[in-house]
Amino acid sequence: MQARPRPSRRRERLALAAIAGFAALRVSALAAAFPFFTNVDEHRHVDMVLKYARAALPRPDAVAYEPDMPRLVAWLGAPDYQLPPGAVSTAAPGWAVSPDELERRIARNEVLFAHLVNLDTHESPPYYALAGAWFALAERLGVDPVRALYSVRLWNALFAALLVVCAFVLVRRTHPGDAFMCWGVPLLLASFPQDTFYYVTPDAFSALAGAVAFALTLRLLLDPESGLVPYALAGAVAAVAVLTKPPNVYVLGVALAAALGRARLGRRLLGRFALYASACALPVGAWLLRNHVLQGDWLGTSSKTLLLGWRPNPVSEWLAHPLFTPRGFTHFVLDLVPRFWRGELVWRRRELAWPFADAVYTATTIGFLAVGALALARRRSGPARTAELASAASLAASVAILALLSLLFVFPPEGNPSAERPWFHHGRLIAGALLPFAILYLRGLEVLAAALPVRARAVAAWSALALLLALCVGSELWLSLPAFRSPYNLYHHG
């Protein structure tokens, strides 16, 4: 007879299931509240999902939108993102109008889409292939287009729940006996108000893929004697993460540190890291080769940057970039940190942001990360120090990648980035670093609490975390209330 789990282990699993369930419920509720199509290029991502659902794989000449897009926009599209504040819309949702009115909307959209090209046509396939397969399955099961497309969004709830589970499994191993870290990291990730989880985008999948790749690669650093399968699996997941979002290449820095740190242990371990490198390099290299053959550039971004009006910035001009000035770097940080926390969605042309919450996010991020990084010098060797050191390096690498991308181009006067703010401050681009961020952030809070009397440390740390989580969830719901009331969202679909 199989032994029953110990009561403590059962309670632990129930607690983890509750936290993961909360993350999934929160994401599901907000994904259903925001109508299509959000301001963060959701129409492009939906079109890519359709392409993969129809097996219309990316080709150099396949830049037009799918024929289904005019109908989907007429059916699902909401004016709430573009209308000015205070304006009243009298247009009914597409699913509530007469067939004749719907056809008129479709005809107008067909004229519009005939002159548009999808700038994301040549993005790599991991997320789009998964979402496209799901959308195709929903169609075959007879699900109507509205619910089928919302179901693609609801995949993000699963990603959020799995991110929580991944965080707990990792931190329980690296910080055994530290209840604040073991439970604080999953709680923070379950409540994190990054709105990239509420619409169709590969950024939500990137958060999970980056976290799993980080956890599996860190395992090799902690246990280099792992068998061949963990090395191959970690490399393959790292490839998925990098292909989903290139800034996830930070994971390879952790792998390189692991390989260099274990080099003295002999050729056998180096051979295993070579297996890791091969499992990662083969799919990534195949995609880069495909881009070079079909488009003439390895990254496949030349046509996109041309259409956006981005010009290459000569290396000789890099030092003149505003990022190398105190004022420019300060603005870069102040732009990036709040958007890393809460995203970039707008409503009635205004970013869904609360200055007080942004100030808390920014101040605590700078303070806690600095304290957590400085405390590494006094941290005893062990899994916890290794995880925190890898987290600090991963965050630094992620921000450095955004800075490097900012240096590569000269941006036009209008756009995002622009000549006035010539940097990538889109926190969603480095969502794959959410797990290392949460580890180092809460470690910084724990170190600050440790300066208090012994009896007050745990109370102070948990109280600060509780207030932070309340701010995250409360401000997010308050800012999203107009979306919940929108007649264009899933809640109002008959």
Secondary structure as UniProt FT lines:
FT   HELIX           7..33
FT   TURN            39..41
FT   HELIX           42..53
FT   TURN            54..55
FT   TURN            60..61
FT   TURN            67..68
FT   HELIX           69..76
FT   TURN            80..82
FT   TURN            85..86
FT   HELIX           94..96
FT   HELIX           99..113
FT   TURN            114..115
FT   TURN            119..122
FT   HELIX           126..140
FT   TURN            141..142
FT   HELIX           145..174
FT   TURN            176..177
FT   HELIX           179..191
FT   HELIX           195..198
FT   HELIX           202..222
FT   TURN            224..225
FT   HELIX           228..244
FT   HELIX           246..249
FT   HELIX           250..261
FT   HELIX           263..265
FT   HELIX           267..295
FT   HELIX           302..308
FT   STRAND          311..312
FT   HELIX           315..320
FT   HELIX           322..324
FT   HELIX           326..342
FT   STRAND          346..347
FT   TURN            348..349
FT   STRAND          350..351
FT   HELIX           355..374
FT   HELIX           375..378
FT   HELIX           383..407
FT   STRAND          409..410
FT   HELIX           427..433
FT   HELIX           434..449
FT   TURN            450..451
FT   HELIX           454..485
FT   TURN            487..488
FT   HELIX           490..492
//
